[in-house]
Amino acid sequence: MVTLDNLGKKLYGVLQSQSHKGEGKEWKLLGQEQDGSLLVSWLTEFDVDEGVSKLQSSIGLYHQKNNILKVLCTFNKYVNTIQASINHSHTLLGFVTKEKVCPSPNEKTDKGMSDVFSLDVYKVFSLDIRLPEEQRKPKDFGLVRSQQIMIQFLYRKKEHVATEKFLLFVHQESISLNQVHLKEDGSYEMDLFGCLNTESMVRSFSWAQWDSINQSLYYIHYRKPQLIVEGEEPEEGREEELNPTLSCLQFHDDMPHETVLNIPLNLPQLSKKSLPCGGYEDDPIPLRVHDCSLDLQVVCDPKGLVCICHHYLYQPVKPPMTEARNLEELSTTVHFAYSVTLLHHGCVIHCVVPGILWSQARAMKPTFALYGDQHMIVYAPGLFTHLLDIGLAHEPCCHILMSCTLPGIPSYTSHLVPLLQYGNTVTVDLPTLDLIPLTVTTGHLVETFKCDHSLENQLAILHYFLVHQGDLETVTELLMFVAEHPVKLSVPQLLQEVIIAGAFAAAQRNLPADAMSLVALLPLSTITHVFELEVKVNRQSMSLNQETLWNTEMMLLSPQQRLVPYRVDMWTRLWDQLTRRTGKEQRPRFRPSLVADKLMVSLVCYQPEALSRSSTPLSPGTSLVGSGTLADLAAIAGTRKVSGMDVLPFYEVESCTASKQEHVISVNLRELSMHLLKNSSKQSPMHVHVVATRYVAAQLEMSKHLCQLLCQCAAVDPHQEQERGFALVDQLDEERRYVLFSLLERYYFAVGLMAFPLPQGFTSFFTYLGYRTLSFSMFLQYLQRNVFELQVDVMKIIMAVSELLWILVLVCMIMFLLSDNVSHLEWTSTDTEDTQEGVKKKLRLLLFLPRSRAKRLLNQWSHPVSLMIRAREHALNILSGVEGTQGRGHPAHKAKTAHVSTRGLAAFPSADRLSPLDTFLDLLTAKASLAELDFGLLIEATITSTDEFLG
């Protein structure tokens, strides 16, 4: 991608289209006004005689919207104009020139000049544009200074005013407010320097910047520090120290200006008399007055966003080095650093890039520009590009550090400056006037995600695409890359960021406007605080940390102290933002870890078949599972697929009476509702219910969506597979089965830590997938640690498949149902697939299931072991009196018993027609009635055991 355009070529084309003679060259920007119009200067060369040419300097006003260049004045010689400003009605022009002079030893133009061979001097002029072009003659203010001079008109809302005001900056000397009286005859009078209508606002300053959008003037001046102890006097002979302070003056149309900001700064102590960097860098856009020793810039937005950006170079303090070569290397490298003070958040961001050559670092000028509504882009040519999360929507936490190779930026760029009315992403390179888009593309972020191994950076990129861009396609691409290394320790945390940020974004999109204030209480990201972020890009390391400022609101003028109390402007919005973020109204975000901690306790006692459906607060009138409530939750999230389009590789059904999903959803809803009620006194309970319900619905949908994405990453696309559920697991090859299990295992861990609900049917599918993937010993460990759940549907499918031998029984029974020597018995199963080893493994798994479920499943297991276990349990219940106390009367059961009793007496013939079985049956008859005995079960179990061991 090439540069967007070149402003010089564009202006030259406009000039030619307006039939101006001569060829314009050496275009220069002189300033930009509030309406976005640009003040420019250029040179025009004319041929007077053969071989003789003449130069003319011109100043013009370019309207970008109308694409019109208006010539304001023309000089018949070369004039080095560095800055200009025009009033709101475009009738008066003020401009500043800079030229070199060679003063004589006895000549002294002002107190700042010294005896040097050549000196840069500044002069300021004004021009009446109402006059015809041939009558326009600049009026000299009579100022000649070696310090930098700038001029700036104030803006008025009224169209026709008799008085215009402008600011005059003289570096280290003063900032004055002057007036121009416009007469009806077309002339004007100016009150300047000591006249009646001239006001000196700042007597001495080291740095100043004009904000044309908000009509604000920022400046740095030095103040005496307050005495710590009352009555303490400074030491004699000690030079009095002055502390630098950043202040701001806010101008109004119908009222005097007022000081709205005073911030103490921590700046290096520099000499006030000399210029350590060697001179001035004239910055017309944005208008700044300063020397090279202090590179400071204020970036703000009328919504209440104020950022103080400071760029500096330094050498760290290190012990002396003995080797001259190393000492030389140390002296040629510096630390390139910057800080961004976020007044609206009450914090400051520091960034340091070590080991930069001095020759390279001193020529670098970082660009600070707002990028969209929530970010600031910091670009250092040839070094880095940073995307800082500084917006008003939430606290700054997800900063992205990238390399400098942004598309569309040539390698020769040196000083990029944002332009008004061109969008936040369009900058101009001042030396070449190239219009360059400062855009962070999706491809560049994806490349950074794949090349950078910093977990915080990867989390921030995921957060950016989910919350700020809503780009799920790119998130899928990033997850594909993550899935290539599923065993990395960072994978679960990346998945956590996907579900947390995705649920926040989905809930925010679906909330009504009157409930948006509660968004600040919802979980935002897994990155809660930025302590220290270290990233290595292209072999260049960089570190970033964030600190909280102390008592930031004390630096501002409160709304009740303003000239017009509570008039809404940038400063009142900033005050409100600070009060919400750092004051007494600060409210904590909901932490999913609270729900996870409570679920760890409640799920220990969780019994799906004993839990009543009506116990959940989510659906008091009907159950969540098996009703329309779950579908309603999905519809609330706004991403529910149409009926019949199941995007998951398993069927979203639960075979339990009350599912675990319902329990997790109900706990999330209850805890989130209580948190919102406690921290939102101004919101009605109805809004709390809406926010809590929609966020829980977003949790469910984001959990399902992430599960679908991970299945696609494992090359298991339910739209292309012929089977679903357990049949799908059976037909997968070993490699795909392992990859799918590895990803779903990380997914299960991430969702559990964030207390998100799992999709219906996931636990059974995941258990069966683990059974087919893991060894039996490893599978037992997962069962013992409650990772796998043995649901009824899992048990049934395992028992139905002949090849699934050892885990097959996921159904089972309590140990007391088995005698001590059961595990040592040997038999030949009538079921050829149930081998001796397989039956032993099934019996081991009996201990993991509840008694009621195991009992039902044993009745369905057509195996001799099942028959004997049920007979022993029946006899144990009779002898212990459990079944003897039950109600009597089972006619069908009794008939069956009478039918097989004779067969039982003849089963073991002896001389006295008695047998051990007869004796045992007599003993049972003494404990219970014949109606309560199942003679058939007992006799069949006895015959089976005889055939098994005696045959």
Disulfide bonds with the S-S distance in Angstrom:
none
